[in-house]
Amino acid sequence: ISMKLVGDIHYEYAYFRYEHNSHYQKIQKTFLEAVESLNPDNIVAVINEHPYHVDALIQLSDLCKMSEDLQMAAQLNERALYCLECAFHPLFNLAKGNCRLDYRYQENRALFITLFKHLTFVGQRACYRTALELCRLLLSLEPDEDPLAVILCIDFYALRSLKYEWLICAYEDWELIKNVSQLPNFAFSVAMAHYQLDEDPDSEKRVRANELLQEALIMFPGVLLPLLDRCSVQPDSRVSSHPFFTRAVSEQSPALAQLVQLYVCRNYFMWKECGMLEWLECNVHIVLDQVDKGDPYIAECEEKRKRRYQKTPTNVLRHIILSDMKEVSATLTENVDGPVLSYDPLPPTDSINIYTRPQRPRMYEHSNAFTMFFRSILPNFNMNEPGAPAVDGLQLMNDDGGGGDVEGAAAAVRVDLTRSVTSLLDAMRDLLSNINFQPDVPNDADVDEDSDD
């Protein structure tokens, strides 16, 4: 793998692109054949022969994460990131913030995906400031398109790392070009940042925090009840019975519901901190007073919600898939007509490819989101093997023992899936334990110079 400068430097920004030489292209094609072969041993064989093959490392990292081996998952992802870092162009300086990568190029996407996974692992270890810097780095690679929707999580890491001033400045700058106030996470997080900056309830910051929180509750009323539910708080009778909040959850579009779920699942525990729920309760009642008075701003925001959030953008779907939150589901049935590959989820429609997936005749009559996910990381996960009777998932779950053939097929599927996971994890543990790095041996010239000194 290497990196080259694409064209000249324009307006102080330099555009780069990863390149795969002929040898790496052969390995990549072997890997793609392994994915399509329905045999996980073939993927392990690629890693055994080429321990730093990026896409194979990403694939196995997701498998380890699925089996709750987070340490190995993080290690495999760091190994892939190290390989990509070694190929950096001499002018590719991440500290300057002027280096750009076009996500449309197939070879460039691995850096985006490994960085996103890395910041997630780092954040899970409570290294929030590091995760924030990684978010800023990832956003700087393609700030206009933001292919992985980092804008949906950068506010969380800013709050957790106590960077309130930075978050407010970023909100003010991005509001002019990205309209971030129309995202639930930014609408609530910026209000919280103002609140945390000053303890005086009569201060200008606190007054501004109240205004922003009220605007967020009016624009996104569907956030309140799920947020209180995650915080294990029972709302009072006025809130729980008022149609403004109760109807908002059921009437919001699926696209808006996904944004709300992302915010609530990621940020809810920050509302459990001292004084936060009391502040929220006070502003909720102020909002209800405005609703009861028939404030025209309420109707204006409701009309905005109906006009916008009609469809989930592809970058938000990628964000949901890579975030891997159990409570948040990406509606893929209408947007995806094939398996979601963990090393390249939802490629752009204008993707610039040098590789094409091998086409093999396969039977997917009973395909759904779960089977597509398992098939992306376990190539031999196939409910409908050729030559075997098709088994319906509901039939497997509801079988009462009367159907011997169905029970046998279900048992075979379970045994095959377990064997695949176990063999892959055992092979990776053995591989990682046997990889040794050779220490740098000084050249003869260096020895002579040292002896002369």
C-alpha positions in Angstrom: 0.0 0.0 0.0 1.2 3.5 -0.8 -0.2 7.0 -0.9 0.1 9.6 -3.6 -0.7 13.3 -3.9 -3.6 13.8 -6.3 -3.1 16.9 -8.5 -1.7 20.1 -7.1 -2.3 21.7 -3.7 -5.4 23.9 -4.1 -6.2 26.7 -1.6 -3.7 25.2 0.9 -5.5 21.9 0.8 -3.8 18.8 -0.4 -5.7 15.8 -1.7 -4.3 12.3 -1.4 -5.2 8.8 -2.4 -4.1 5.4 -1.4 -2.8 3.0 -4.0 -2.5 -0.8 -4.1 0.3 -2.2 -6.1 -0.1 -5.3 -8.2 0.9 -7.7 -5.4 -1.5 -6.2 -3.0 -4.3 -6.3 -5.6 -3.7 -10.1 -6.0 -4.0 -10.5 -2.2 -7.2 -8.3 -2.1 -8.8 -10.4 -4.9 -7.9 -13.5 -2.9 -9.5 -12.0 0.2 -12.7 -11.2 -1.8 -12.8 -14.8 -3.1 -12.4 -15.9 0.5 -15.4 -13.8 1.6 -17.5 -15.3 -1.2 -16.3 -18.9 -0.7 -18.5 -19.4 2.4 -15.5 -20.8 4.2 -14.0 -18.8 7.1 -10.8 -20.9 7.0 -10.0 -19.1 3.7 -10.0 -15.7 5.5 -7.8 -17.1 8.2 -5.4 -18.4 5.5 -5.2 -14.8 4.1 -4.3 -13.5 7.6 -1.8 -16.3 8.2 0.0 -15.5 5.0 -0.4 -11.7 5.1 -0.8 -10.6 8.8 -1.2 -6.9 7.8 -4.0 -7.2 5.2 -6.2 -4.3 6.1 -9.7 -5.5 5.1 -9.2 -9.0 6.6 -8.1 -7.4 9.9 -11.2 -5.2 9.9 -13.4 -8.2 9.1 -11.9 -10.3 12.0 -12.0 -7.4 14.3 -15.8 -7.2 13.9 -16.0 -10.9 14.5 -14.1 -10.6 17.8 -16.3 -7.7 18.9 -19.4 -9.8 18.2 -18.0 -12.5 20.4 -17.3 -9.9 23.1 -13.5 -10.2 22.8 -13.0 -6.5 22.8 -9.3 -6.6 23.5 -8.5 -8.6 20.5 -11.0 -6.6 18.4 -9.2 -3.4 19.3 -5.8 -5.0 18.7 -6.7 -6.1 15.2 -8.1 -2.7 14.3 -5.0 -1.0 15.6 -2.9 -3.3 13.5 -4.9 -2.3 10.4 -4.5 1.4 11.3 -0.8 0.9 11.8 -0.5 -0.6 8.3 -2.3 2.4 6.8 -0.2 4.8 8.8 3.0 3.3 7.5 1.9 4.2 3.9 1.4 7.9 4.6 2.8 10.3 2.0 5.6 12.6 3.3 3.3 15.6 2.8 0.3 13.9 4.5 0.6 15.7 7.9 -2.5 15.1 10.1 -1.4 17.8 12.5 -2.0 20.6 9.9 -5.6 19.7 9.2 -5.3 20.5 5.5 -5.0 16.9 4.2 -8.0 15.5 2.3 -9.1 12.0 1.3 -11.9 11.4 -1.1 -14.2 8.7 0.3 -15.4 7.7 -3.2 -12.1 6.0 -3.8 -12.4 2.4 -2.7 -8.8 2.3 -1.3 -9.3 5.4 0.9 -12.2 4.0 2.9 -10.2 1.7 5.1 -8.6 4.7 6.9 -12.0 6.3 7.6 -13.4 3.0 9.0 -10.4 2.1 11.1 -10.2 5.6 12.6 -13.9 5.5 13.5 -13.6 2.1 15.1 -10.4 3.2 16.9 -12.1 6.3 18.4 -15.0 4.1 19.5 -12.6 1.7 21.3 -10.7 4.6 22.9 -14.0 6.2 24.0 -15.0 2.9 25.7 -11.9 3.1 27.8 -13.0 6.6 29.0 -10.2 8.4 27.0 -12.7 11.0 25.9 -10.2 13.8 25.0 -8.3 11.4 22.7 -11.6 10.3 21.1 -12.5 13.9 20.5 -9.2 14.6 18.7 -9.8 11.5 16.6 -13.2 12.8 15.7 -11.7 16.1 14.6 -9.1 14.3 12.6 -11.7 12.1 10.9 -13.8 15.1 10.1 -10.9 17.0 8.7 -10.3 14.3 6.0 -13.5 15.1 4.2 -15.4 17.9 6.1 -17.9 18.7 3.5 -19.4 15.2 3.0 -18.6 13.7 6.4 -19.0 10.2 5.1 -19.3 8.5 8.5 -21.4 11.3 10.1 -18.9 12.1 12.8 -20.9 15.2 13.5 -23.4 12.9 15.4 -20.9 11.9 18.1 -18.3 14.7 18.3 -20.5 16.7 20.7 -20.6 13.7 23.1 -16.8 13.5 23.3 -16.5 17.2 23.7 -18.9 17.2 26.7 -17.2 14.2 28.3 -13.8 15.9 27.9 -15.1 19.1 29.4 -14.4 21.1 26.2 -17.5 23.3 26.6 -16.1 26.4 25.0 -14.8 24.5 22.0 -18.2 22.9 21.5 -20.0 26.2 21.6 -17.5 27.8 19.1 -17.8 24.8 16.8 -21.6 25.0 17.0 -21.6 28.7 16.0 -19.2 28.1 13.1 -20.9 25.0 11.7 -24.4 26.4 12.1 -23.8 28.8 9.2 -22.7 26.0 6.8 -24.1 22.7 8.2 -27.3 23.9 10.1 -26.3 21.7 13.1 -29.2 23.0 15.2 -31.4 20.6 13.2 -29.6 17.7 14.7 -31.0 16.5 18.1 -27.5 15.8 19.5 -26.2 19.3 18.9 -29.4 21.0 19.9 -29.3 19.5 23.4 -25.5 19.3 23.8 -24.9 23.0 23.2 -27.5 23.8 25.7 -25.8 21.6 28.2 -22.4 23.1 27.4 -23.8 26.6 28.2 -25.3 25.3 31.4 -22.0 23.7 32.6 -20.0 26.9 32.0 -21.6 28.9 34.8 -23.2 27.9 38.1 -25.0 31.2 38.7 -28.6 30.7 37.7 -29.0 34.3 36.8 -25.9 34.5 34.6 -26.0 35.2 30.9 -24.7 31.7 30.1 -27.4 30.1 32.2 -30.1 32.2 30.6 -28.8 31.3 27.2 -28.7 27.6 28.2 -32.4 27.8 29.2 -33.3 29.3 25.9 -31.4 26.7 23.9 -32.9 23.8 25.9 -36.4 25.1 25.4 -35.7 25.4 21.7 -34.4 21.9 21.6 -37.4 20.5 23.4 -39.8 22.3 21.1 -38.0 21.2 17.9 -37.4 17.6 19.1 -40.1 16.7 21.6 -39.6 13.0 20.9 -36.4 13.1 22.9 -37.9 13.7 26.3 -39.8 10.5 27.1 -37.2 8.1 25.8 -34.5 10.1 27.7 -36.4 9.9 31.0 -37.0 6.2 30.4 -33.3 5.5 30.0 -32.6 7.6 33.1 -35.2 5.5 35.0 -37.2 8.6 35.8 -41.0 8.7 36.0 -42.3 12.0 34.5 -45.0 13.8 36.4 -48.7 13.5 35.4 -48.7 16.7 33.4 -45.8 15.6 31.2 -46.8 12.0 30.8 -50.3 12.9 29.8 -49.6 15.9 27.6 -50.1 15.1 23.9 -47.2 17.4 22.9 -44.7 14.9 24.2 -46.7 11.7 24.0 -47.7 12.0 20.3 -44.2 13.2 19.3 -42.7 9.8 19.8 -45.2 8.0 17.6 -45.6 10.6 15.0 -41.9 11.4 14.2 -40.5 9.9 11.0 -38.2 6.9 11.1 -35.3 9.0 10.0 -35.8 11.4 12.9 -36.4 8.5 15.3 -32.9 7.1 14.4 -31.3 10.5 15.2 -33.2 10.6 18.5 -32.3 7.0 19.5 -28.6 7.7 18.7 -28.6 10.8 21.0 -30.5 9.1 23.8 -28.5 5.9 23.8 -25.1 7.8 23.7 -25.8 10.7 26.0 -28.4 9.7 28.5 -26.1 9.1 31.5 -24.9 12.7 31.3 -28.4 13.8 32.3 -28.1 11.7 35.5 -25.4 14.1 36.9 -26.3 16.4 39.8 -28.8 19.1 39.0 -29.3 18.1 35.3 -32.7 16.5 35.6 -34.0 19.3 37.8 -32.9 21.8 35.1 -34.6 19.7 32.5 -37.8 19.5 34.5 -38.0 23.3 34.9 -37.6 24.0 31.2 -40.1 21.2 30.2 -42.8 23.0 32.2 -41.9 26.3 30.6 -42.3 24.7 27.1 -45.6 23.2 28.1 -46.8 26.6 29.1 -45.9 27.9 25.7 -47.7 25.0 24.0 -50.8 25.6 26.0 -50.7 29.3 25.1 -50.6 28.5 21.4 -47.2 29.9 20.7 -46.9 30.1 16.8 -43.2 28.9 17.1 -44.6 25.5 18.2 -46.5 25.0 15.0 -43.5 26.3 12.9 -41.2 23.6 14.4 -43.8 21.0 13.8 -44.0 21.9 10.2 -40.3 21.7 9.9 -40.3 18.2 11.3 -42.8 17.1 8.7 -40.9 18.7 5.8 -37.5 17.4 6.9 -36.2 14.0 8.0 -37.9 12.2 5.2 -35.1 9.8 4.6 -32.0 8.7 6.4 -28.8 9.8 4.6 -26.3 7.1 3.7 -23.6 8.6 5.9 -26.0 8.4 8.9 -26.7 4.7 8.1 -22.9 4.1 8.0 -22.6 5.8 11.4 -25.3 3.6 12.9 -23.8 0.4 11.5 -20.3 1.2 12.7 -21.5 2.5 16.1 -23.1 -0.9 16.7 -25.6 0.2 19.3 -28.1 -2.5 20.0 -30.9 0.0 20.7 -30.4 1.7 17.3 -31.3 -0.1 14.1 -30.4 1.0 10.6 -33.4 0.6 8.3 -31.5 -1.2 5.5 -34.2 -3.1 3.7 -35.2 -0.3 1.4 -31.7 1.1 1.0 -29.5 -2.0 0.5 -30.0 -4.7 -2.0 -27.0 -6.8 -0.8 -25.0 -7.8 2.2 -23.5 -5.0 4.4 -19.7 -5.7 4.4 -18.0 -4.7 7.6 -14.9 -3.5 5.8 -16.9 -1.3 3.4 -20.4 -0.6 4.7 -22.7 1.0 2.1 -20.3 2.3 -0.6 -21.2 5.6 -2.2 -23.4 5.4 -5.3 -20.6 7.2 -7.2 -17.9 5.0 -5.9 -14.6 4.7 -7.8 -13.7 1.1 -7.7 -10.7 -1.0 -8.7 -12.2 -4.2 -7.2 -15.5 -5.9 -7.9 -17.0 -8.6 -5.7 -17.0 -12.0 -7.3 -20.5 -13.1 -8.3 -21.5 -16.5 -7.3 -25.0 -18.2 -7.5 -26.4 -18.1 -4.0 -29.7 -18.7 -2.4 -31.1 -15.8 -0.3 -34.8 -16.4 -0.2 -35.0 -15.8 3.5 -32.6 -12.8 3.7 -33.1 -10.1 6.3 -31.0 -7.6 8.2 -29.6 -10.2 10.6 -28.6 -12.7 8.0 -27.0 -10.0 5.8 -24.9 -8.8 8.9 -23.8 -12.4 9.8 -23.0 -13.1 6.1 -20.7 -10.0 6.0 -18.5 -11.2 8.8 -19.1 -15.0 8.6 -19.1 -16.0 4.9 -20.4 -19.5 5.6 -23.5 -18.2 7.5 -26.1 -19.4 5.0 -29.5 -20.5 6.1 -30.3 -21.9 2.7 -27.3 -24.1 1.6 -27.7 -25.6 -1.9 -29.0 -29.1 -1.6 -30.5 -28.6 1.9 -34.1 -27.6 2.7 -34.8 -24.0 3.4 -35.5 -23.2 7.1 -37.6 -20.3 8.1 -36.3 -18.3 11.1 -39.8 -18.0 12.7 -40.3 -21.7 12.3 -37.0 -22.4 14.1 -38.0 -20.2 17.0 -41.5 -21.6 17.3 -40.8 -25.2 16.7 -42.3 -27.4 19.5 -40.3 -30.5 18.6 -42.9 -32.0 16.3 -40.8 -31.4 13.1 -37.7 -33.6 13.2 -36.3 -32.3 9.9 -36.6 -28.7 11.0 -35.1 -29.4 14.4 -32.1 -31.1 12.8 -31.6 -28.3 10.3 -31.7 -25.8 13.2 -29.2 -27.7 15.2 -26.9 -28.0 12.2 -27.0 -24.2 11.6 -26.2 -23.6 15.3 -23.3 -26.0 15.3 -21.9 -24.7 12.1 -22.1 -21.0 13.3 -20.5 -21.9 16.6 -17.7 -23.9 14.9 -17.0 -21.0 12.6 -16.7 -18.4 15.4 -14.5 -20.7 17.5 -12.2 -21.7 14.7 -11.6 -18.1 13.7 -10.9 -16.8 17.2 -8.6 -19.7 18.0 -6.7 -19.2 14.7 -6.4 -15.4 15.4 -5.1 -15.9 19.0 -2.6 -18.4 17.7 -1.5 -16.0 14.9 -1.1 -13.0 17.2 0.8 -14.9 19.8 3.3 -16.2 17.2 4.0 -12.8 15.5 7.4 -11.5 16.7 9.0 -8.2 15.7 12.6 -8.2 14.9 14.6 -5.5 16.7 16.5 -2.9 14.7 20.1 -4.1 14.1 22.6 -1.2 13.8 24.5 -1.0 10.5 28.2 -1.5 10.4 28.7 2.2 9.6 26.8 3.1 12.8 29.0 0.8 14.9 32.2 2.3 13.4 31.0 5.8 14.1 30.2 4.9 17.7 33.6 3.3 18.2 35.3 6.3 16.8 33.5 8.5 19.2 
